[in-house]
Amino acid sequence: MNDRDVGGREGAAEPARQVSVLVVDDHRAFAESLALLIDGEEGLRVVGTVTTGEEAVRECARLAPDVVLLDLALPDIDGIEVTRRIMAANPATRVVLIAAVAGDDAVARAIEAGARGFVPKVSAVDKCVPVIRGAAGGRIVLPDDRRDAIIALVERHRASRS
């Protein structure tokens, strides 16, 4: 997968800063492993790991992370609704979805809800980190092989509501 930014700012690079990340996945071992890998990356700091949507919303309010790495399939609330709740309470927080299996329509609905990126769980952490950094920088980052289809669905959804 070769991710590219969709939209975003052009120009001079901003000085590097510490990006705080909250990891949300219903499989605690996966969440903690991912957190360890992300936390080892320069400029990224994991501020917590949680396993449910309710915990994610509560911890976002408490911690105000820059980025939430959010599983799309959680046991209590789906990732799209969690994204909506996080964005309503913390509009400066950026949400990046992760999922083992996610159709383009689900990813498009999450982008409409405010998500700034998507990473399939099968991707290595080296693919996840640039998406987190891109989202923290205000860009929407999607996998190259799905970007056009997802953007088309977002546009189709928006047109059907007009």
C-alpha positions, 0 to 999 in steps of 0.5 A, spaced: 500 500 500 502 506 498 498 512 501 497 518 498 494 525 501 487 527 499 487 534 500 491 538 505 496 544 505 501 545 501 508 549 502 513 549 507 514 543 512 512 545 519 516 544 525 516 537 528 512 536 534 509 530 539 503 527 536 499 524 542 495 518 540 489 514 543 489 507 540 482 503 540 481 496 539 477 491 542 482 486 542 487 488 548 493 485 545 493 488 538 491 495 541 497 494 546 502 491 541 500 497 536 501 502 541 508 499 543 510 500 536 507 507 535 510 509 541 517 507 539 516 512 533 519 519 533 514 524 534 509 520 536 506 518 544 501 514 545 497 516 551 492 510 552 489 504 549 482 502 550 477 497 548 470 500 547 467 505 543 464 508 550 471 508 553 474 512 547 469 517 547 470 518 555 478 518 554 478 523 548 474 528 553 479 527 558 486 526 554 484 530 548 489 526 543 491 529 537 489 522 533 485 517 535 487 510 532 480 507 532 477 500 530 471 500 525 468 494 529 467 495 536 463 491 541 458 496 543 458 502 538 461 502 531 467 506 529 462 511 525 458 513 531 464 513 535 467 518 530 461 522 530 461 523 538 468 524 538 468 529 533 462 533 536 466 533 543 473 534 540 473 537 533 480 538 533 482 531 534 483 527 528 480 520 527 484 514 523 480 508 522 483 501 522 479 495 520 480 487 518 475 488 513 471 494 511 468 496 505 469 502 501 462 504 503 463 504 511 470 507 510 466 513 506 461 514 511 466 514 516 470 520 512 463 523 512 463 523 520 469 526 520 475 521 520 481 523 516 484 516 514 484 509 514 489 503 515 487 496 513 489 492 519 493 487 515 498 493 513 504 494 517 506 499 522 510 503 517 504 504 513 500 506 519 505 511 522 504 516 515 497 516 516 497 518 523 502 523 521 498 526 515 491 526 519 495 530 525 497 535 519 490 535 517 490 531 511 485 525 509 490 519 508 487 513 504 490 507 501 492 508 494 488 502 491 481 504 494 482 512 494 478 514 488 472 509 490 472 512 497 472 519 494 466 517 489 462 514 494 463 520 499 461 525 493 455 520 491 453 520 499 453 528 499 450 529 492 444 524 495 443 529 501 442 535 497 
